[in-house]
Amino acid sequence: MEPQTEPEEQMPVSEGVPGQGEIALEPTLPSEGTPPEGTPPEGTQSDATQTEPPASEPEVTCAGPGEFSSADSQTCYLAASQSATWTDAFGACQMWGGGLVIIDSREEDELIGQHIAAASWTGASDLVQEGRMLWIGGAPVTFANWAPGQPDDFQGREDCVVKTMPAGSWNDLPCRNLNAYVCERREN
């Protein structure tokens, strides 16, 4: 029999942009003598009829300034009021632990609209191929809430998408413009 060793103590991990709702993630260590998950206790045989309770979906903690969560608590959003270019907003969302928002439905579009006060960058653009709007990551935009006549690529310079306010519709603008932005972080 090998001697038991204590599990290594792990330090909390901090994610996020300083001052924008850092989240400390505390590790959960197994209690002493607990067998690895799925291992029957010593001296017993595995019973095929035994079932483990279903693992619950982890909830996203949204407690920082400008943060709010989806109705199912599986997505955390950050409505950033500071102005940035689309590229800088993209980087800021990555530093926060997510990406620019990908709006998949009317319900999500309305939720975002309830939490922003100014035109805000989304994760959609036609930077990869002119005239073909894609979300960051390459998925095509399947739900859209375009303002009448949009997207129009005015003067051949508009490639990045904002959600406008107060109308809440979408418009393409030059990516170098300064706008607020919305980030999202999803639990998988």
C-alpha positions in Angstrom: 0.0 0.0 0.0 1.4 3.3 -1.1 1.3 6.2 1.4 -1.3 8.8 0.7 -0.1 12.3 -0.4 -1.9 15.5 0.2 -3.3 17.1 -2.9 -1.3 20.1 -4.1 -2.8 23.4 -2.9 -3.8 25.5 -5.8 -3.9 29.3 -5.7 -7.1 31.1 -6.8 -7.2 32.2 -10.4 -8.3 35.7 -11.2 -9.9 36.5 -14.6 -11.0 39.8 -16.1 -9.9 43.3 -16.7 -8.8 45.0 -13.5 -11.6 47.2 -12.2 -14.2 45.5 -14.3 -15.5 42.7 -12.1 -12.6 40.4 -11.5 -13.8 36.9 -10.6 -11.8 34.7 -8.3 -12.2 31.0 -9.1 -11.5 28.8 -6.0 -10.6 25.2 -6.8 -12.6 22.4 -5.2 -10.3 19.7 -3.8 -11.6 16.2 -3.2 -12.0 15.4 0.5 -9.4 13.0 1.9 -10.1 9.4 1.1 -12.6 10.2 -1.7 -12.0 7.9 -4.7 -11.9 9.4 -8.1 -15.2 10.1 -9.7 -16.8 6.9 -11.2 -14.7 4.5 -9.0 -16.8 2.3 -6.7 -15.8 2.3 -3.1 -13.3 -0.3 -2.0 -14.7 -3.7 -1.3 -17.8 -3.2 -3.5 -18.6 -4.2 -7.1 -19.7 -1.8 -9.7 -23.5 -2.0 -10.1 -24.7 -1.2 -13.6 -28.1 0.0 -12.2 -26.5 2.7 -10.1 -26.7 6.1 -11.6 -25.0 9.3 -10.6 -27.1 12.4 -10.2 -26.9 14.5 -13.3 -24.2 17.2 -13.2 -25.8 20.6 -12.9 -24.7 23.3 -15.4 -22.2 25.7 -13.8 -23.7 29.2 -13.3 -21.8 32.2 -14.6 -21.1 34.8 -12.0 -21.9 38.3 -13.2 -21.3 40.7 -10.4 -18.9 43.3 -11.8 -19.7 46.8 -13.0 -21.7 46.6 -16.3 -22.1 42.8 -16.1 -25.5 41.1 -16.5 -26.5 37.5 -17.2 -28.8 35.6 -19.6 -32.1 34.3 -18.3 -30.6 30.8 -17.9 -27.5 32.2 -16.2 -25.2 30.4 -18.7 -23.9 33.6 -20.3 -22.4 36.6 -18.7 -22.3 39.9 -20.6 -20.4 43.1 -20.1 -21.8 46.3 -21.4 -18.7 48.4 -21.6 -19.4 52.2 -21.7 -15.9 53.3 -22.6 -15.3 54.0 -26.3 -13.0 51.8 -28.4 -12.4 50.8 -32.0 -13.8 47.5 -33.0 -10.4 45.9 -32.8 -9.6 47.4 -29.4 -13.1 46.2 -28.2 -12.3 42.7 -29.4 -9.1 42.7 -27.4 -10.7 44.1 -24.3 -13.4 41.4 -24.4 -10.7 38.7 -24.7 -8.9 40.2 -21.6 -12.2 40.0 -19.8 -12.3 36.3 -20.6 -14.8 36.3 -23.5 -15.4 37.9 -26.9 -17.5 40.5 -28.6 -21.2 39.5 -28.3 -22.7 37.1 -30.8 -26.4 37.7 -30.9 -28.3 34.6 -31.9 -31.9 35.5 -31.3 -34.5 38.3 -30.9 -34.6 37.6 -27.2 -30.9 38.0 -26.8 -30.9 41.2 -29.0 -33.6 42.6 -26.7 -31.7 41.7 -23.5 -28.6 43.5 -24.9 -30.8 46.5 -25.7 -32.0 46.7 -22.1 -28.4 47.1 -20.8 -26.7 49.5 -23.3 -27.2 53.3 -23.4 -25.1 54.0 -26.6 -24.3 52.4 -29.9 -22.2 49.4 -29.1 -20.0 47.1 -31.1 -21.1 43.5 -31.6 -18.9 40.6 -32.8 -20.2 40.8 -36.4 -18.3 42.1 -39.4 -17.6 41.6 -43.1 -13.8 42.0 -42.7 -13.2 38.4 -44.0 -15.2 38.8 -47.1 -16.9 42.1 -48.2 -20.7 41.8 -48.1 -20.7 38.5 -46.1 -21.4 39.2 -42.4 -19.8 36.7 -40.0 -19.5 36.5 -36.3 -16.1 36.4 -34.7 -15.1 32.7 -35.0 -16.5 32.6 -38.6 -20.1 31.6 -38.1 -22.5 33.3 -40.5 -25.0 35.9 -39.1 -28.3 34.0 -39.2 -30.4 36.3 -36.9 -30.2 40.0 -37.7 -31.9 43.2 -36.7 -30.7 45.6 -39.4 -32.0 49.2 -39.6 -33.7 49.9 -42.9 -31.2 50.1 -45.7 -28.5 48.4 -43.6 -25.9 47.1 -44.0 -24.9 49.5 -46.7 -21.0 49.7 -46.5 -21.3 53.5 -47.0 -18.4 54.8 -49.1 -16.9 51.3 -49.0 -15.7 51.9 -45.4 -18.2 50.2 -43.1 -17.3 46.7 -42.1 -18.1 46.3 -38.4 -21.5 46.1 -36.7 -23.0 48.1 -33.9 -26.3 47.8 -32.1 -27.7 51.4 -32.2 -29.5 53.2 -29.5 -32.2 54.1 -28.8 -33.7 52.2 -31.8 -31.8 49.0 -31.0 -31.4 48.1 -34.6 -28.0 47.2 -36.2 -25.8 49.3 -38.5 -22.4 48.8 -40.2 -19.8 51.4 -39.4 -16.1 52.0 -40.0 -14.2 49.7 -37.6 -12.0 52.6 -36.6 -14.9 54.5 -35.1 -15.1 54.8 -31.3 -18.1 53.1 -29.7 -19.1 51.4 -26.5 -19.1 47.5 -26.8 -20.7 44.4 -25.5 -18.7 41.3 -24.5 -20.0 37.9 -23.6 -18.6 34.9 -21.8 -20.3 31.5 -22.2 -20.0 28.4 -20.0 -19.6 25.2 -22.0 
